[in-house]
Amino acid sequence: MADKYALFIWPAYLVTGVVFAALIGLSLSHSRRWKRRYEELSGKAPADPAKKAAP
């Protein structure tokens, strides 16, 4: 692992991993936001079992 390109390759892998993780996090965040917005506009109740009335 001590070849001349290791000083470039491993930080590049790290940056790529951080960017992928950020993209996944942002995608999930936006997905939740748009789902809530859709439920508000369509009048559908959120799918939260804690908010359902007990039988």
Backbone as XML, in Angstrom:
<?xml version="1.0"?>
<chain id="A" units="angstrom">
  <residue number="1" name="MET">
    <atom name="N" x="0.810" y="-1.200" z="0.000"/>
    <atom name="CA" x="0.000" y="0.000" z="0.000"/>
    <atom name="C" x="0.852" y="1.262" z="0.000"/>
  </residue>
  <residue number="2" name="ALA">
    <atom name="N" x="2.102" y="1.125" z="-0.134"/>
    <atom name="CA" x="2.980" y="2.282" z="-0.050"/>
    <atom name="C" x="3.427" y="2.753" z="-1.436"/>
  </residue>
  <residue number="3" name="ASP">
    <atom name="N" x="2.639" y="2.463" z="-2.452"/>
    <atom name="CA" x="3.052" y="2.936" z="-3.772"/>
    <atom name="C" x="2.770" y="4.435" z="-3.896"/>
  </residue>
  <residue number="4" name="LYS">
    <atom name="N" x="3.213" y="5.009" z="-4.985"/>
    <atom name="CA" x="3.166" y="6.463" z="-5.115"/>
    <atom name="C" x="1.757" y="7.027" z="-5.289"/>
  </residue>
  <residue number="5" name="TYR">
    <atom name="N" x="0.794" y="6.191" z="-5.614"/>
    <atom name="CA" x="-0.561" y="6.693" z="-5.815"/>
    <atom name="C" x="-1.441" y="6.579" z="-4.569"/>
  </residue>
  <residue number="6" name="ALA">
    <atom name="N" x="-0.961" y="5.901" z="-3.549"/>
    <atom name="CA" x="-1.763" y="5.680" z="-2.344"/>
    <atom name="C" x="-2.147" y="6.987" z="-1.667"/>
  </residue>
  <residue number="7" name="LEU">
    <atom name="N" x="-1.284" y="7.966" z="-1.718"/>
    <atom name="CA" x="-1.591" y="9.253" z="-1.085"/>
    <atom name="C" x="-2.729" y="9.982" z="-1.793"/>
  </residue>
  <residue number="8" name="PHE">
    <atom name="N" x="-3.014" y="9.618" z="-3.018"/>
    <atom name="CA" x="-4.127" y="10.209" z="-3.748"/>
    <atom name="C" x="-5.376" y="9.334" z="-3.685"/>
  </residue>
  <residue number="9" name="ILE">
    <atom name="N" x="-5.219" y="8.044" z="-3.820"/>
    <atom name="CA" x="-6.353" y="7.121" z="-3.947"/>
    <atom name="C" x="-7.176" y="7.034" z="-2.678"/>
  </residue>
  <residue number="10" name="TRP">
    <atom name="N" x="-6.552" y="6.842" z="-1.508"/>
    <atom name="CA" x="-7.330" y="6.661" z="-0.280"/>
    <atom name="C" x="-8.121" y="7.901" z="0.109"/>
  </residue>
  <residue number="11" name="PRO">
    <atom name="N" x="-7.573" y="9.101" z="0.015"/>
    <atom name="CA" x="-8.420" y="10.278" z="0.272"/>
    <atom name="C" x="-9.546" y="10.429" z="-0.753"/>
  </residue>
  <residue number="12" name="ALA">
    <atom name="N" x="-9.297" y="10.021" z="-1.986"/>
    <atom name="CA" x="-10.344" y="10.086" z="-3.001"/>
    <atom name="C" x="-11.481" y="9.126" z="-2.663"/>
  </residue>
  <residue number="13" name="TYR">
    <atom name="N" x="-11.139" y="7.932" z="-2.175"/>
    <atom name="CA" x="-12.176" y="6.989" z="-1.715"/>
    <atom name="C" x="-12.973" y="7.588" z="-0.561"/>
  </residue>
  <residue number="14" name="LEU">
    <atom name="N" x="-12.285" y="8.212" z="0.362"/>
    <atom name="CA" x="-12.946" y="8.816" z="1.519"/>
    <atom name="C" x="-13.904" y="9.920" z="1.087"/>
  </residue>
  <residue number="15" name="VAL">
    <atom name="N" x="-13.455" y="10.790" z="0.214"/>
    <atom name="CA" x="-14.318" y="11.876" z="-0.271"/>
    <atom name="C" x="-15.518" y="11.305" z="-1.007"/>
  </residue>
  <residue number="16" name="THR">
    <atom name="N" x="-15.307" y="10.291" z="-1.818"/>
    <atom name="CA" x="-16.403" y="9.657" z="-2.549"/>
    <atom name="C" x="-17.418" y="9.053" z="-1.595"/>
  </residue>
  <residue number="17" name="GLY">
    <atom name="N" x="-16.951" y="8.380" z="-0.562"/>
    <atom name="CA" x="-17.852" y="7.793" z="0.429"/>
    <atom name="C" x="-18.659" y="8.849" z="1.157"/>
  </residue>
  <residue number="18" name="VAL">
    <atom name="N" x="-18.019" y="9.951" z="1.520"/>
    <atom name="CA" x="-18.727" y="11.042" z="2.210"/>
    <atom name="C" x="-19.781" y="11.659" z="1.289"/>
  </residue>
  <residue number="19" name="VAL">
    <atom name="N" x="-19.438" y="11.868" z="0.043"/>
    <atom name="CA" x="-20.391" y="12.442" z="-0.908"/>
    <atom name="C" x="-21.570" y="11.496" z="-1.130"/>
  </residue>
  <residue number="20" name="PHE">
    <atom name="N" x="-21.311" y="10.204" z="-1.294"/>
    <atom name="CA" x="-22.404" y="9.235" z="-1.461"/>
    <atom name="C" x="-23.317" y="9.226" z="-0.239"/>
  </residue>
  <residue number="21" name="ALA">
    <atom name="N" x="-22.723" y="9.235" z="0.956"/>
    <atom name="CA" x="-23.531" y="9.245" z="2.181"/>
    <atom name="C" x="-24.380" y="10.511" z="2.259"/>
  </residue>
  <residue number="22" name="ALA">
    <atom name="N" x="-23.815" y="11.645" z="1.884"/>
    <atom name="CA" x="-24.565" y="12.904" z="1.900"/>
    <atom name="C" x="-25.706" y="12.864" z="0.888"/>
  </residue>
  <residue number="23" name="LEU">
    <atom name="N" x="-25.457" y="12.330" z="-0.289"/>
    <atom name="CA" x="-26.509" y="12.244" z="-1.308"/>
    <atom name="C" x="-27.648" y="11.331" z="-0.857"/>
  </residue>
  <residue number="24" name="ILE">
    <atom name="N" x="-27.311" y="10.221" z="-0.232"/>
    <atom name="CA" x="-28.346" y="9.313" z="0.266"/>
    <atom name="C" x="-29.143" y="9.989" z="1.366"/>
  </residue>
  <residue number="25" name="GLY">
    <atom name="N" x="-28.456" y="10.651" z="2.291"/>
    <atom name="CA" x="-29.143" y="11.359" z="3.367"/>
    <atom name="C" x="-30.061" y="12.452" z="2.853"/>
  </residue>
  <residue number="26" name="LEU">
    <atom name="N" x="-29.592" y="13.234" z="1.912"/>
    <atom name="CA" x="-30.421" y="14.301" z="1.350"/>
    <atom name="C" x="-31.611" y="13.730" z="0.582"/>
  </residue>
  <residue number="27" name="SER">
    <atom name="N" x="-31.403" y="12.647" z="-0.141"/>
    <atom name="CA" x="-32.501" y="12.028" z="-0.880"/>
    <atom name="C" x="-33.587" y="11.524" z="0.066"/>
  </residue>
  <residue number="28" name="LEU">
    <atom name="N" x="-33.188" y="10.868" z="1.146"/>
    <atom name="CA" x="-34.170" y="10.384" z="2.116"/>
    <atom name="C" x="-34.894" y="11.538" z="2.795"/>
  </residue>
  <residue number="29" name="SER">
    <atom name="N" x="-34.166" y="12.588" z="3.107"/>
    <atom name="CA" x="-34.770" y="13.752" z="3.744"/>
    <atom name="C" x="-35.813" y="14.409" z="2.834"/>
  </residue>
  <residue number="30" name="HIS">
    <atom name="N" x="-35.446" y="14.606" z="1.579"/>
    <atom name="CA" x="-36.394" y="15.205" z="0.636"/>
    <atom name="C" x="-37.583" y="14.288" z="0.391"/>
  </residue>
  <residue number="31" name="SER">
    <atom name="N" x="-37.347" y="12.996" z="0.360"/>
    <atom name="CA" x="-38.442" y="12.046" z="0.156"/>
    <atom name="C" x="-39.449" y="12.146" z="1.292"/>
  </residue>
  <residue number="32" name="ARG">
    <atom name="N" x="-38.973" y="12.197" z="2.528"/>
    <atom name="CA" x="-39.891" y="12.335" z="3.669"/>
    <atom name="C" x="-40.656" y="13.645" z="3.597"/>
  </residue>
  <residue number="33" name="ARG">
    <atom name="N" x="-39.964" y="14.717" z="3.205"/>
    <atom name="CA" x="-40.614" y="16.024" z="3.116"/>
    <atom name="C" x="-41.716" y="16.011" z="2.056"/>
  </residue>
  <residue number="34" name="TRP">
    <atom name="N" x="-41.435" y="15.449" z="0.875"/>
    <atom name="CA" x="-42.432" y="15.422" z="-0.187"/>
    <atom name="C" x="-43.595" y="14.494" z="0.154"/>
  </residue>
  <residue number="35" name="LYS">
    <atom name="N" x="-43.316" y="13.421" z="0.874"/>
    <atom name="CA" x="-44.391" y="12.519" z="1.287"/>
    <atom name="C" x="-45.330" y="13.230" z="2.256"/>
  </residue>
  <residue number="36" name="ARG">
    <atom name="N" x="-44.764" y="13.950" z="3.227"/>
    <atom name="CA" x="-45.607" y="14.715" z="4.156"/>
    <atom name="C" x="-46.413" y="15.768" z="3.410"/>
  </residue>
  <residue number="37" name="ARG">
    <atom name="N" x="-45.803" y="16.444" z="2.465"/>
    <atom name="CA" x="-46.495" y="17.488" z="1.689"/>
    <atom name="C" x="-47.640" y="16.878" z="0.886"/>
  </residue>
  <residue number="38" name="TYR">
    <atom name="N" x="-47.404" y="15.724" z="0.271"/>
    <atom name="CA" x="-48.448" y="15.048" z="-0.493"/>
    <atom name="C" x="-49.617" y="14.678" z="0.418"/>
  </residue>
  <residue number="39" name="GLU">
    <atom name="N" x="-49.291" y="14.142" z="1.602"/>
    <atom name="CA" x="-50.359" y="13.758" z="2.518"/>
    <atom name="C" x="-51.152" y="14.969" z="2.987"/>
  </residue>
  <residue number="40" name="GLU">
    <atom name="N" x="-50.497" y="16.100" z="3.181"/>
    <atom name="CA" x="-51.200" y="17.317" z="3.576"/>
    <atom name="C" x="-52.147" y="17.781" z="2.478"/>
  </residue>
  <residue number="41" name="LEU">
    <atom name="N" x="-51.658" y="17.788" z="1.254"/>
    <atom name="CA" x="-52.455" y="18.303" z="0.137"/>
    <atom name="C" x="-53.583" y="17.355" z="-0.266"/>
  </residue>
  <residue number="42" name="SER">
    <atom name="N" x="-53.359" y="16.051" z="-0.125"/>
    <atom name="CA" x="-54.382" y="15.106" z="-0.552"/>
    <atom name="C" x="-55.377" y="14.800" z="0.555"/>
  </residue>
  <residue number="43" name="GLY">
    <atom name="N" x="-55.099" y="15.264" z="1.758"/>
    <atom name="CA" x="-56.009" y="15.032" z="2.861"/>
    <atom name="C" x="-55.868" y="13.671" z="3.496"/>
  </residue>
  <residue number="44" name="LYS">
    <atom name="N" x="-54.856" y="12.947" z="3.125"/>
    <atom name="CA" x="-54.637" y="11.626" z="3.712"/>
    <atom name="C" x="-53.977" y="11.787" z="5.075"/>
  </residue>
  <residue number="45" name="ALA">
    <atom name="N" x="-54.359" y="10.925" z="5.987"/>
    <atom name="CA" x="-53.754" y="10.942" z="7.314"/>
    <atom name="C" x="-52.358" y="10.334" z="7.235"/>
  </residue>
  <residue number="46" name="PRO">
    <atom name="N" x="-51.433" y="10.823" z="8.035"/>
    <atom name="CA" x="-50.108" y="10.214" z="8.035"/>
    <atom name="C" x="-50.166" y="8.776" z="8.521"/>
  </residue>
  <residue number="47" name="ALA">
    <atom name="N" x="-49.272" y="7.964" z="8.006"/>
    <atom name="CA" x="-49.250" y="6.543" z="8.347"/>
    <atom name="C" x="-48.469" y="6.325" z="9.627"/>
  </residue>
  <residue number="48" name="ASP">
    <atom name="N" x="-48.897" y="6.971" z="10.696"/>
    <atom name="CA" x="-48.229" y="6.859" z="11.986"/>
    <atom name="C" x="-49.099" y="6.035" z="12.914"/>
  </residue>
  <residue number="49" name="PRO">
    <atom name="N" x="-48.691" y="4.816" z="13.253"/>
    <atom name="CA" x="-49.543" y="3.962" z="14.089"/>
    <atom name="C" x="-49.769" y="4.530" z="15.482"/>
  </residue>
  <residue number="50" name="ALA">
    <atom name="N" x="-48.906" y="5.391" z="15.949"/>
    <atom name="CA" x="-49.078" y="5.975" z="17.287"/>
    <atom name="C" x="-50.264" y="6.934" z="17.330"/>
  </residue>
  <residue number="51" name="LYS">
    <atom name="N" x="-50.634" y="7.495" z="16.203"/>
    <atom name="CA" x="-51.721" y="8.452" z="16.148"/>
    <atom name="C" x="-53.094" y="7.801" z="15.943"/>
  </residue>
  <residue number="52" name="LYS">
    <atom name="N" x="-53.111" y="6.505" z="15.683"/>
    <atom name="CA" x="-54.373" y="5.809" z="15.480"/>
    <atom name="C" x="-55.073" y="5.630" z="16.824"/>
  </residue>
  <residue number="53" name="ALA">
    <atom name="N" x="-56.384" y="5.651" z="16.786"/>
    <atom name="CA" x="-57.156" y="5.475" z="18.010"/>
    <atom name="C" x="-57.114" y="4.010" z="18.441"/>
  </residue>
  <residue number="54" name="ALA">
    <atom name="N" x="-57.080" y="3.808" z="19.733"/>
    <atom name="CA" x="-57.067" y="2.444" z="20.256"/>
    <atom name="C" x="-58.452" y="1.830" z="20.129"/>
  </residue>
  <residue number="55" name="PRO">
    <atom name="N" x="-58.538" y="0.519" z="19.822"/>
    <atom name="CA" x="-59.853" y="-0.122" z="19.650"/>
    <atom name="C" x="-60.590" y="-0.293" z="20.943"/>
  </residue>
</chain>
